[in-house]
Amino acid sequence: MKDLYEALQDYAASDWYRFHMPGHKGNLQLMQDIYAIDITEIDGFDDLHHAEGILLEAQQRAAELYGSEETFYLVGGSTSGILSSVFAACRRGDHILAARNCHKSVYHAIELNQLVPHWLFPTYDSSRGIFGSVSPESVKRELEKDPDIRAVILTSPTYEGIVSDIRTIARTVHEHGAVLIVDEAHGAHFGMHPQLPENALSLGADFVVCSLHKTLPSLTSTALLHVNGPLADRDRLKKYMAMFQTSSPSYVLMAGMDRCIRLLAEKGPALFETYMGMVEEARFRLKQMQALHLLDGTETSPGCFAFDRSRFTITTENSSLSGNGLYAAVRERFHLQPEMAGESHTVFITSPADTQEGFTRLTDALCSLDLDETSRERKLSGGENSSVEIQKASGEDYRSAEFQNSFTVQNIPAEFPNPETVLLPGQAVEETAGEQVPLDECTGRVSLDYVYLYPPGIPLLVPGERVTQQVTDRIRLWRNLGFALHGMKDRTGRLLTVCI
Ligand SMILES: Cc1ncc(COP(=O)(O)O)c(C=O)c1O
């Protein structure tokens, strides 16, 4: 059996093209001899948690590039930056306003710091399975309802590339004396080209977390935490960054971040000009598709303030494919590895390390699948099978003979569930009276666990919430579509619940 290194080498040498993170794509290599430079905090090489020398200068270079007052290197991904900034902004038991489509790390911070959460539900497009922007009005409304809210946290851009109106939201949050944390994990490249959205930092956020590794040429788990303004408590932040990260940060990761920042400072404009040229050409071709749809933020639903044009999110609501089906199809037939699939969409991550060949392979593959789908739809509308209702084709189905002959329609619950909170997440996870209950018997009981798909890691159910029929319907839908769910206790789909 191959070991991990051998398996990775095989992948690197194969014809697979990567439309997933990390953003260097195995293509833009900014360092060599990784073993030779892997050291620890020896003399002359500073200490990330008390940076005064070479690491301080490196972080200052990042701050200058992004225009922040202070920027900190993270070696534990955006996850560690989100945990640290929530802990910096909120004391134990404080009230926090969080967008419900936040990454699981936000929920973990709420759980660990025993915070009282209020949820913001962005609009949701059920046919595409995509959340829209967070509206400034909804933020204002929630802040007026509870003057004790200390911090507001939201994700912008989303995994699918949807951006919120951070400028107005920041103004609103500050008028209420709260702190704004923006999870910009997928937007480390924002502000690098006029066709890309501005970064949240320049729009007034106090803490901004971005994953360098997702969209820029940087190694996996590297990220930055930017801080601006008087509301961000730097001392608390530093304390928690040291707690939530290793005391031995990798010099390979940090050197890689510095290389990435230097590349952007020296060659960023030219690099992004070429990259965005390829992006726009690919978008132009993909806009001609008929059955598949390239998201561009102009759709009336789910409502989008701005959009990241470098993110290729393909929605499948007018085709026979589920998001998972499209994911499997591009893998099987074209050796393209997407980043992730949702109910009715598939996400392809692009970056300045992508090549023209990569973009051509992506557009050829999607146009070819679109052609198949369009002729299938034509046959369906003229054929005798048009009234037959069959499940959406999932990843598993794609390979099956039945799939090749199946015509499909959607059966997706209209709304993203908003379950009642019975216990605070921090209380629910400490509950000892839980039992594992089959999914069919969960309705009405209180979940003691999270249930989510990873990626994207947005919980459908949070500890302490009452399970509803809507929740169990969606769990069943996800399982039918072939997704692996986190949080279910076993393969038969038992949930850890408590009866209250
Ligand atoms: C919106 C969002 N925030 C935060 C994270 C965590 O980022 P990281 O993997 O850098 O820890 C992710 C990961 O996918 C994410 O999608």
The ligand as an SDF file (V2000), in Angstrom:
LIG
                    3D

 16 16  0  0  0  0  0  0  0  0999 V2000
  -15.9660   30.5580    5.2000 C   0  0  0  0  0  0  0  0  0  0  0  0
  -14.8140   29.8420    5.8440 C   0  0  0  0  0  0  0  0  0  0  0  0
  -14.2590   30.3690    6.9450 N   0  0  0  0  0  0  0  0  0  0  0  0
  -13.2230   29.7820    7.5720 C   0  0  0  0  0  0  0  0  0  0  0  0
  -12.7030   28.6030    7.1010 C   0  0  0  0  0  0  0  0  0  0  0  0
  -11.5380   27.9830    7.8150 C   0  0  0  0  0  0  0  0  0  0  0  0
  -10.4040   28.2220    7.0600 O   0  0  0  0  0  0  0  0  0  0  0  0
   -9.0400   27.4310    7.2770 P   0  0  0  0  0  0  0  0  0  0  0  0
   -9.1650   26.1650    6.5010 O   0  0  0  0  0  0  0  0  0  0  0  0
   -8.0110   28.3600    6.6940 O   0  0  0  0  0  0  0  0  0  0  0  0
   -8.8580   27.2060    8.7170 O   0  0  0  0  0  0  0  0  0  0  0  0
  -13.2630   28.0040    5.9650 C   0  0  0  0  0  0  0  0  0  0  0  0
  -12.7260   26.7340    5.4620 C   0  0  0  0  0  0  0  0  0  0  0  0
  -13.0640   26.2300    4.4500 O   0  0  0  0  0  0  0  0  0  0  0  0
  -14.3480   28.6400    5.3180 C   0  0  0  0  0  0  0  0  0  0  0  0
  -14.9170   28.1120    4.2330 O   0  0  0  0  0  0  0  0  0  0  0  0
  1  2  1  0
  2  3  1  0
  2 15  2  0
  3  4  2  0
  4  5  1  0
  5  6  1  0
  5 12  2  0
  6  7  1  0
  7  8  1  0
  8  9  2  0
  8 10  1  0
  8 11  1  0
 12 13  1  0
 12 15  1  0
 13 14  2  0
 15 16  1  0
M  END
$$$$
